[in-house]
């Protein structure tokens, strides 16, 4: 159990490190490197549009990798997602800018970003299933917490690598724009090697092995074979759609805390890049602590109640976040980052156990992945595309209203869910 917990945590850390360094680069350097002809505002919008591409790719990855995860196993599929993410991230680090290869640069960037999203679409469900299906009854929240900690650790790593690279090369130095930003992307290949070693060392989950044995018996009796995606959609459409709505706010706060506020702090509020990255590192510890506490409490009071608490806090926080930030003080920015990622962490901790508990074993990988990644489209793809135009047209408060509406939607959808903490896998 310890080996499974560590392997799942390391795996999601590496996957989300690759995912986060893109978001940081999209906020800090991609408008200049890949969209120089568009100007500052349009370049930022275009840069965050490429960030959103990954969230659109995630449901596609969830369907494909979910199919193989439910057919050939969680372990083999997770090795594939890790390799795809590592290769996509490495190639982004090697990609020439628009000044060198022109319009081909942003086109290739979008394709590689799609590859990152495709990989993460298959990663999350498999990593949480790995721990949830191994965990003893009554402790699924505890053990499913470990893959959920991956994003918090990854945010520390990604912000730290950009901070160190900027400090060594000079925060405004041309060298940072030319090649310094590439170092975190190239470094990821080392982490992928570590993650690959860890995942090869673990065994398939006992729950999947039992399901596989049952499937073999059914095939001998000539039972008809069906696709996991079609089964999940046919028998548990309601659960897929409700889980997507319940977690939409979570993804919106994830995007706000890890990418948009990095851009807002440097470009709108005028804080230095090192200050913003340092605040990001500190806020990741708050994020991680919220994940641990909420996951543990979900084993006591239930997943549904904890996520509803997060949604309720999100509605209130969304309406005060930008008035707080626009005071322009460093303390206000720190509080904004801390509060946003804490609310995200409160919902994120329990969902690692919630979604696996909602679906039948034969299509659990597919169903959990679809619900989670459809939420990514609603909360992670839409806000990046409309946040900057909303702020330009109606002021930053419009972003807060958008987040509050998403919070209400998630609160209603979570209320409609059935509590799952006592479900047997």
Phi, psi and omega in degrees: 000321179295318180295319179296316180299314181293316181297319180292322179293315179296319181299310180291330176300314181294314181300315183281336171301312178300321181292319183287322181297332175294315180298320178295316179294323178298326180282325191259320189231334186299324177303324180280320187281318187250343181228049185292333184282347186273346185087174188296307185291309181295326178296321178293317178300314180296320180297316179286339173294321176292327174299319182290335181306321182297325180290329176288326179287337188297316177298327178295315176297323179297321180291313183290306181291330175297320178302310182289326177296325178276344181260309186253349175127156181291316187298308183298320180293320180294329175295320179295316180295323180296316181293318180296316178298315182298316181293316180300316181293318178300317182292327174298319178296336180263355187287124176295155180278179181296331179294337182264311185241010173068220187293341178297329183299306179294330179294313179295323178301316179297318180296318179291324176296323175299319178298320176298313180295322178301317181292314180295329177301327178266343186285308192300310183298318181296319182293320180287324176297323181303314180280318183296322182283340175273333191293144175289155179304142179085353181231019180293324176299317179299308185282327176290351176292329188296312174295333179291335178287342181307312179299323179295315178295320181296324179294322175298313182296315183293315178295323181293318181295320177291322180295313181293317180298316178296322180293321182287318185268347185100123189299328180248010183291144177299332179298326179293319179288328182285310184217345184298321181294341183284336186302314177301325179291317180290326180296335184298335182294330176294316179295323179298320177300318178296314180296322179297317178300316182294320184286330176291339185275349182260162181257165177296152183290146179297327179296316179292322179300319179295318178296320180296318178297319178295322179295321178299318179296321179295321180295325178295328178271011177061037174288142182294141178268140178233162179275138179305320181298314181293322178296314181299315182289327182287316189263337185223043177302316182302313182295321179297312184289319179293320179294324176297315178293322182294327184260001181299317180296322178305313181293324179297318179288328174300311180296317182297314185285331186258337183234304187295317181292333174296315178291317182296321181294322182276315189272322183266313183272345174079019176284155179289154179300316178300321179297313182296317179293322178295320176296321177300318179297313180297320182292334178295329177291322174297316178303311180297318179297321179295322178298313182298309183297314183292323179295317179295318180292333179293335174288339181265307188255353178108150181293316186301314182296318181295317181292325177296324175300316179299316181297318178298315176298323182297320181299314181292313184297323181300325183280341180253350186300307187284325169302324176295311182297321186286357169292340172079009181269150177301321180298320179297319179294318179299313179298321179298314179294313182300311183296318182297312182285333176294315179296320175301314182297325180298321178280328187288327180302307183287336188290343176294332175264327185301306187293316175301326181288343185276342191238152178292151186302321188293341175222028183295316180301313182293312183296313179297318180295321179294312179301314182295316186276336169294324173299325177297325177293313182295315186260338184253335181266321184288309181305319178299329182282330187248351184297308182296313176299322177299314181296321180293321185276321189235000183093164186295336180299332179298326177294319178299319179296318177302315180295322179296320178297317177298322178298319178295316178302314181294322179297316180294316181294321178294320177300326182282347180286159174266140177297139187239357191298338179258008178288140175273142178269000000 
